[in-house]
Amino acid sequence: MRIATWNVNSIRTRIGRVEAFLQRHDVDVLCLQETKCRDDQFPLMGLNELGYEVAHHGLNQWNGVAIASRVGLEDVQIGFDGMPGYGEPLAAEARALGATCGGVQLWSLYVPNGRALEDPHLAYKLDWLAQLQVAAQGWLKEDTDAQIALCGDWNIAPQDDDVWDMTVFEGATHVSEPERAAFRAIVDTGYTDVVRPYTPGPGVYTYWDYTQLSFPKRKGMRIDFVLGSPAFATRVEAAMIDREERKGKGPSDHAPVIVDLTD
């Protein structure tokens, strides 16, 4: 089975690229983030024609997560237990969607950005990750043999070589110790970064800003990950980052991450 995750940065703008990507890579399940649309606006027709069932959670023109599967789509869950909201008044955001596909419990996750170290959004981000850690730990306690994959845009570069130049990020989010500690806490719960062994750095990224020729200058960040439970991790036989999807006309600023599982 082939699983992929991709921050598509507007599904309506890039549905053609998504459909072509699914066919080119023969993907069984695709987790999407930052769809930027309501459920009634999601472009389903082409994906359905290709044989994919789709679950989507979107509330407005911000955020949004989806799972497209051709190997079953069951037990769909919007958000995880304890997931915090944000804003005044406090409101839930479309940042987490779970489903069982081909026997694997998959989560499409769009972790809050954090914005700046002194911004209230960073406190929200850390709380969001802490609650995810509690939920993810609980899933493993319920079933130690569960096949679980936490897929998505984590908005964290957990290692120094996950950014092109650490000096540029001094005093910034995405690389701060509290954010990295929150990422490590989920790994320490029992989840493994299943992609890094097949795509070691430095210089391996999943995101490049649209400005200042970041992509051709290789000024990127590695912030998109698949963290797998022990039972899931043992099935991984290959993984890659499709850097080619950052090229061409109208790309997302993120590249898809692909994981292959043994039968």
DORO-782329 format. One record per residue (C-alpha): residue number from 0; residue in three letters; x, y, z. Coordinates in Angstrom, 2 decimals, decimal comma. Example, Ala and Ser with C-alpha at 12.3 -4.5 7.8 and 13.67 -1.06 7.14 Angstrom:
BEGIN
{atom 0; "ALA"; {12,30; -4,50; 7,80}} {atom 1; "SER"; {13,67; -1,06; 7,14}} 
This chain:
BEGIN
{atom 0; "MET"; {0,00; 0,00; 0,00}} {atom 1; "ARG"; {1,23; 3,47; -0,86}} {atom 2; "ILE"; {0,38; 6,41; 1,42}} {atom 3; "ALA"; {1,14; 10,07; 0,78}} {atom 4; "THR"; {0,70; 13,36; 2,62}} {atom 5; "TRP"; {0,67; 16,80; 1,03}} {atom 6; "ASN"; {-0,05; 20,35; 2,13}} {atom 7; "VAL"; {-1,71; 21,33; -1,11}} {atom 8; "ASN"; {-2,26; 25,03; -0,24}} {atom 9; "SER"; {-5,78; 25,24; -1,76}} {atom 10; "ILE"; {-7,38; 22,13; -3,21}} {atom 11; "ARG"; {-9,59; 24,08; -5,60}} {atom 12; "THR"; {-6,56; 25,76; -7,14}} {atom 13; "ARG"; {-4,56; 22,53; -7,43}} {atom 14; "ILE"; {-7,09; 19,72; -7,91}} {atom 15; "GLY"; {-5,65; 18,99; -11,36}} {atom 16; "ARG"; {-2,18; 18,54; -9,91}} {atom 17; "VAL"; {-3,56; 16,34; -7,13}} {atom 18; "GLU"; {-5,37; 14,06; -9,56}} {atom 19; "ALA"; {-2,28; 13,79; -11,79}} {atom 20; "PHE"; {-0,08; 13,09; -8,76}} {atom 21; "LEU"; {-2,33; 10,25; -7,58}} {atom 22; "GLN"; {-2,19; 8,60; -11,00}} {atom 23; "ARG"; {1,51; 9,16; -11,58}} {atom 24; "HIS"; {2,51; 7,64; -8,25}} {atom 25; "ASP"; {-0,31; 5,07; -8,01}} {atom 26; "VAL"; {-1,19; 6,32; -4,52}} {atom 27; "ASP"; {-3,70; 4,37; -2,42}} {atom 28; "VAL"; {-4,33; 6,94; 0,30}} {atom 29; "LEU"; {-3,57; 10,67; 0,26}} {atom 30; "CYS"; {-3,74; 12,91; 3,33}} {atom 31; "LEU"; {-4,21; 16,57; 2,41}} {atom 32; "GLN"; {-3,73; 19,73; 4,46}} {atom 33; "GLU"; {-4,59; 23,39; 3,96}} {atom 34; "THR"; {-7,44; 22,66; 1,57}} {atom 35; "LYS"; {-8,80; 26,17; 2,17}} {atom 36; "CYS"; {-12,47; 25,42; 1,53}} {atom 37; "ARG"; {-15,71; 24,36; 3,15}} {atom 38; "ASP"; {-16,94; 20,80; 2,76}} {atom 39; "ASP"; {-19,50; 21,84; 0,12}} {atom 40; "GLN"; {-16,74; 23,50; -1,93}} {atom 41; "PHE"; {-14,40; 20,51; -2,10}} {atom 42; "PRO"; {-13,93; 19,30; -5,74}} {atom 43; "LEU"; {-14,92; 15,64; -5,38}} {atom 44; "MET"; {-15,94; 14,60; -8,87}} {atom 45; "GLY"; {-12,55; 13,87; -10,42}} {atom 46; "LEU"; {-11,30; 12,02; -7,36}} {atom 47; "ASN"; {-14,46; 9,91; -7,24}} {atom 48; "GLU"; {-14,05; 9,07; -10,91}} {atom 49; "LEU"; {-10,53; 7,85; -10,15}} {atom 50; "GLY"; {-11,94; 5,49; -7,52}} {atom 51; "TYR"; {-11,23; 7,49; -4,35}} {atom 52; "GLU"; {-13,57; 8,01; -1,43}} {atom 53; "VAL"; {-12,98; 11,35; 0,25}} {atom 54; "ALA"; {-13,46; 12,62; 3,79}} {atom 55; "HIS"; {-12,96; 16,34; 4,24}} {atom 56; "HIS"; {-13,20; 18,75; 7,14}} {atom 57; "GLY"; {-13,19; 22,40; 6,22}} {atom 58; "LEU"; {-14,95; 25,32; 7,87}} {atom 59; "ASN"; {-13,90; 28,34; 5,81}} {atom 60; "GLN"; {-11,14; 29,61; 3,54}} {atom 61; "TRP"; {-8,46; 28,75; 6,12}} {atom 62; "ASN"; {-6,93; 25,43; 7,17}} {atom 63; "GLY"; {-8,87; 22,31; 6,07}} {atom 64; "VAL"; {-7,83; 18,64; 6,05}} {atom 65; "ALA"; {-8,85; 15,67; 3,91}} {atom 66; "ILE"; {-8,20; 11,98; 3,30}} {atom 67; "ALA"; {-8,71; 10,41; -0,14}} {atom 68; "SER"; {-8,62; 6,60; -0,22}} {atom 69; "ARG"; {-9,21; 3,83; -2,73}} {atom 70; "VAL"; {-8,70; 1,08; -0,11}} {atom 71; "GLY"; {-11,61; 1,92; 2,17}} {atom 72; "LEU"; {-12,55; 4,87; 4,35}} {atom 73; "GLU"; {-14,02; 3,94; 7,71}} {atom 74; "ASP"; {-14,31; 5,31; 11,25}} {atom 75; "VAL"; {-13,94; 8,91; 10,13}} {atom 76; "GLN"; {-13,19; 11,19; 13,07}} {atom 77; "ILE"; {-13,13; 14,98; 13,00}} {atom 78; "GLY"; {-10,52; 16,19; 15,45}} {atom 79; "PHE"; {-8,96; 14,22; 18,29}} {atom 80; "ASP"; {-10,07; 14,11; 21,89}} {atom 81; "GLY"; {-8,94; 17,21; 23,76}} {atom 82; "MET"; {-8,00; 19,16; 20,63}} {atom 83; "PRO"; {-8,00; 22,84; 21,64}} {atom 84; "GLY"; {-9,62; 25,68; 19,77}} {atom 85; "TYR"; {-8,36; 29,18; 19,14}} {atom 86; "GLY"; {-9,60; 32,75; 19,06}} {atom 87; "GLU"; {-12,10; 34,97; 20,83}} {atom 88; "PRO"; {-14,58; 33,46; 21,25}} {atom 89; "LEU"; {-12,81; 30,09; 21,38}} {atom 90; "ALA"; {-13,55; 28,05; 18,25}} {atom 91; "ALA"; {-12,44; 24,73; 16,80}} {atom 92; "GLU"; {-10,33; 24,80; 13,63}} {atom 93; "ALA"; {-10,22; 22,28; 10,78}} {atom 94; "ARG"; {-6,80; 20,84; 11,57}} {atom 95; "ALA"; {-7,21; 17,09; 12,22}} {atom 96; "LEU"; {-9,07; 14,32; 10,45}} {atom 97; "GLY"; {-8,75; 10,60; 11,10}} {atom 98; "ALA"; {-9,95; 7,51; 9,22}} {atom 99; "THR"; {-9,15; 3,83; 8,87}} {atom 100; "CYS"; {-7,95; 2,98; 5,36}} {atom 101; "GLY"; {-6,81; -0,51; 4,42}} {atom 102; "GLY"; {-6,45; -1,43; 8,08}} {atom 103; "VAL"; {-4,33; 1,63; 8,93}} {atom 104; "GLN"; {-5,54; 4,39; 11,25}} {atom 105; "LEU"; {-4,45; 7,51; 9,39}} {atom 106; "TRP"; {-4,51; 11,08; 10,60}} {atom 107; "SER"; {-4,23; 14,10; 8,35}} {atom 108; "LEU"; {-2,80; 16,83; 10,60}} {atom 109; "TYR"; {-2,23; 20,51; 10,03}} {atom 110; "VAL"; {-0,36; 21,75; 13,09}} {atom 111; "PRO"; {-0,83; 25,46; 13,93}} {atom 112; "ASN"; {1,93; 27,72; 12,65}} {atom 113; "GLY"; {2,78; 29,56; 15,86}} {atom 114; "ARG"; {3,54; 32,82; 14,02}} {atom 115; "ALA"; {6,10; 34,29; 16,46}} {atom 116; "LEU"; {7,68; 33,33; 19,77}} {atom 117; "GLU"; {5,70; 35,96; 21,71}} {atom 118; "ASP"; {2,46; 35,43; 19,81}} {atom 119; "PRO"; {-0,51; 33,74; 21,56}} {atom 120; "HIS"; {-0,67; 31,46; 18,54}} {atom 121; "LEU"; {2,53; 29,75; 19,69}} {atom 122; "ALA"; {0,94; 28,88; 23,04}} {atom 123; "TYR"; {-2,00; 27,48; 21,09}} {atom 124; "LYS"; {0,39; 25,45; 18,92}} {atom 125; "LEU"; {2,15; 23,96; 21,94}} {atom 126; "ASP"; {-1,15; 23,13; 23,64}} {atom 127; "TRP"; {-2,43; 21,58; 20,41}} {atom 128; "LEU"; {0,67; 19,37; 20,17}} {atom 129; "ALA"; {0,48; 18,43; 23,86}} {atom 130; "GLN"; {-3,12; 17,28; 23,45}} {atom 131; "LEU"; {-2,17; 15,37; 20,29}} {atom 132; "GLN"; {0,55; 13,60; 22,27}} {atom 133; "VAL"; {-1,97; 12,57; 24,92}} {atom 134; "ALA"; {-4,39; 11,30; 22,29}} {atom 135; "ALA"; {-1,70; 9,47; 20,30}} {atom 136; "GLN"; {-0,36; 7,82; 23,44}} {atom 137; "GLY"; {-3,89; 6,72; 24,29}} {atom 138; "TRP"; {-4,35; 5,07; 20,89}} {atom 139; "LEU"; {-1,25; 2,96; 21,47}} {atom 140; "LYS"; {-2,34; 2,03; 25,00}} {atom 141; "GLU"; {-5,68; 0,83; 23,63}} {atom 142; "ASP"; {-3,91; -1,44; 21,13}} {atom 143; "THR"; {-0,13; -1,85; 21,13}} {atom 144; "ASP"; {-0,35; -3,56; 17,73}} {atom 145; "ALA"; {-2,37; -0,77; 16,13}} {atom 146; "GLN"; {-1,15; 0,49; 12,77}} {atom 147; "ILE"; {-1,29; 4,26; 13,12}} {atom 148; "ALA"; {0,23; 7,00; 10,96}} {atom 149; "LEU"; {0,28; 10,67; 11,92}} {atom 150; "CYS"; {0,67; 12,43; 8,59}} {atom 151; "GLY"; {0,89; 16,05; 7,70}} {atom 152; "ASP"; {2,34; 19,51; 7,95}} {atom 153; "TRP"; {3,83; 19,77; 11,44}} {atom 154; "ASN"; {5,19; 23,32; 11,08}} {atom 155; "ILE"; {8,27; 22,16; 13,01}} {atom 156; "ALA"; {11,80; 21,52; 11,79}} {atom 157; "PRO"; {12,92; 19,09; 14,51}} {atom 158; "GLN"; {16,62; 19,02; 13,58}} {atom 159; "ASP"; {19,08; 21,76; 12,63}} {atom 160; "ASP"; {19,67; 20,26; 9,20}} {atom 161; "ASP"; {15,92; 20,51; 8,52}} {atom 162; "VAL"; {16,41; 24,19; 7,58}} {atom 163; "TRP"; {18,83; 25,64; 5,06}} {atom 164; "ASP"; {20,48; 28,01; 7,53}} {atom 165; "MET"; {19,86; 27,96; 11,28}} {atom 166; "THR"; {21,22; 31,48; 11,71}} {atom 167; "VAL"; {18,32; 32,81; 9,64}} {atom 168; "PHE"; {15,86; 31,26; 12,10}} {atom 169; "GLU"; {17,38; 32,63; 15,28}} {atom 170; "GLY"; {14,56; 33,80; 17,51}} {atom 171; "ALA"; {11,88; 32,36; 15,19}} {atom 172; "THR"; {9,22; 29,71; 15,39}} {atom 173; "HIS"; {9,47; 26,24; 13,82}} {atom 174; "VAL"; {12,92; 25,64; 15,34}} {atom 175; "SER"; {12,42; 26,78; 18,95}} {atom 176; "GLU"; {13,18; 24,33; 21,73}} {atom 177; "PRO"; {9,58; 24,19; 23,03}} {atom 178; "GLU"; {8,30; 23,26; 19,57}} {atom 179; "ARG"; {11,00; 20,67; 19,04}} {atom 180; "ALA"; {10,36; 19,26; 22,52}} {atom 181; "ALA"; {6,67; 18,88; 21,65}} {atom 182; "PHE"; {7,61; 16,97; 18,51}} {atom 183; "ARG"; {10,03; 14,76; 20,45}} {atom 184; "ALA"; {7,36; 14,02; 23,04}} {atom 185; "ILE"; {5,21; 12,40; 20,37}} {atom 186; "VAL"; {8,18; 10,43; 19,06}} {atom 187; "ASP"; {9,02; 9,34; 22,61}} {atom 188; "THR"; {5,47; 8,09; 23,02}} {atom 189; "GLY"; {6,35; 5,40; 20,50}} {atom 190; "TYR"; {6,03; 6,96; 17,05}} {atom 191; "THR"; {8,81; 6,91; 14,47}} {atom 192; "ASP"; {9,71; 9,30; 11,67}} {atom 193; "VAL"; {9,46; 6,60; 9,01}} {atom 194; "VAL"; {10,62; 8,79; 6,10}} {atom 195; "ARG"; {13,96; 10,14; 7,33}} {atom 196; "PRO"; {15,87; 6,82; 7,06}} {atom 197; "TYR"; {15,11; 6,80; 3,32}} {atom 198; "THR"; {15,66; 10,53; 2,78}} {atom 199; "PRO"; {18,53; 11,59; 5,06}} {atom 200; "GLY"; {19,68; 15,21; 5,17}} {atom 201; "PRO"; {21,12; 17,71; 5,13}} {atom 202; "GLY"; {19,55; 19,61; 2,27}} {atom 203; "VAL"; {16,36; 17,53; 2,17}} {atom 204; "TYR"; {13,27; 19,70; 2,48}} {atom 205; "THR"; {9,50; 19,57; 2,01}} {atom 206; "TYR"; {8,70; 23,30; 1,97}} {atom 207; "TRP"; {10,10; 26,33; 0,12}} {atom 208; "ASP"; {8,63; 29,82; 0,39}} {atom 209; "TYR"; {7,29; 31,36; -2,80}} {atom 210; "THR"; {9,41; 34,49; -2,35}} {atom 211; "GLN"; {13,08; 35,32; -3,00}} {atom 212; "LEU"; {13,64; 32,35; -5,34}} {atom 213; "SER"; {13,68; 30,05; -2,31}} {atom 214; "PHE"; {13,14; 26,88; -4,30}} {atom 215; "PRO"; {15,86; 27,26; -6,96}} {atom 216; "LYS"; {18,23; 28,53; -4,25}} {atom 217; "ARG"; {17,42; 25,45; -2,12}} {atom 218; "LYS"; {16,33; 27,59; 0,82}} {atom 219; "GLY"; {13,89; 25,11; 2,24}} {atom 220; "MET"; {12,57; 23,53; 5,40}} {atom 221; "ARG"; {11,65; 19,96; 6,31}} {atom 222; "ILE"; {8,35; 20,30; 8,15}} {atom 223; "ASP"; {6,11; 17,57; 6,66}} {atom 224; "PHE"; {6,33; 14,14; 8,29}} {atom 225; "VAL"; {4,78; 10,72; 8,68}} {atom 226; "LEU"; {5,14; 9,44; 12,23}} {atom 227; "GLY"; {4,23; 5,77; 12,52}} {atom 228; "SER"; {3,34; 3,48; 15,39}} {atom 229; "PRO"; {5,62; 0,45; 15,94}} {atom 230; "ALA"; {3,33; -1,88; 13,97}} {atom 231; "PHE"; {3,11; 0,64; 11,12}} {atom 232; "ALA"; {6,83; 1,37; 11,09}} {atom 233; "THR"; {7,73; -2,30; 10,65}} {atom 234; "ARG"; {5,75; -2,35; 7,38}} {atom 235; "VAL"; {7,57; 0,60; 5,79}} {atom 236; "GLU"; {9,79; -0,56; 2,93}} {atom 237; "ALA"; {10,45; 2,74; 1,14}} {atom 238; "ALA"; {9,77; 6,46; 1,35}} {atom 239; "MET"; {10,46; 9,58; -0,70}} {atom 240; "ILE"; {9,78; 13,29; -1,04}} {atom 241; "ASP"; {8,48; 14,25; -4,48}} {atom 242; "ARG"; {10,48; 17,44; -4,99}} {atom 243; "GLU"; {9,32; 17,56; -8,62}} {atom 244; "GLU"; {5,85; 18,61; -7,46}} {atom 245; "ARG"; {7,30; 21,92; -6,31}} {atom 246; "LYS"; {8,17; 22,69; -9,93}} {atom 247; "GLY"; {6,06; 23,75; -12,88}} {atom 248; "LYS"; {3,02; 25,99; -13,12}} {atom 249; "GLY"; {1,10; 26,82; -9,96}} {atom 250; "PRO"; {2,72; 24,45; -7,45}} {atom 251; "SER"; {2,02; 24,26; -3,75}} {atom 252; "ASP"; {4,83; 25,58; -1,59}} {atom 253; "HIS"; {5,05; 22,07; -0,08}} {atom 254; "ALA"; {6,14; 18,80; -1,70}} {atom 255; "PRO"; {4,30; 15,50; -1,15}} {atom 256; "VAL"; {5,81; 12,87; 1,14}} {atom 257; "ILE"; {5,26; 9,23; 0,05}} {atom 258; "VAL"; {5,53; 6,03; 2,10}} {atom 259; "ASP"; {5,35; 2,46; 0,80}} {atom 260; "LEU"; {4,14; -0,39; 3,02}} {atom 261; "THR"; {4,61; -4,12; 2,62}} {atom 262; "ASP"; {1,46; -6,19; 2,14}} 
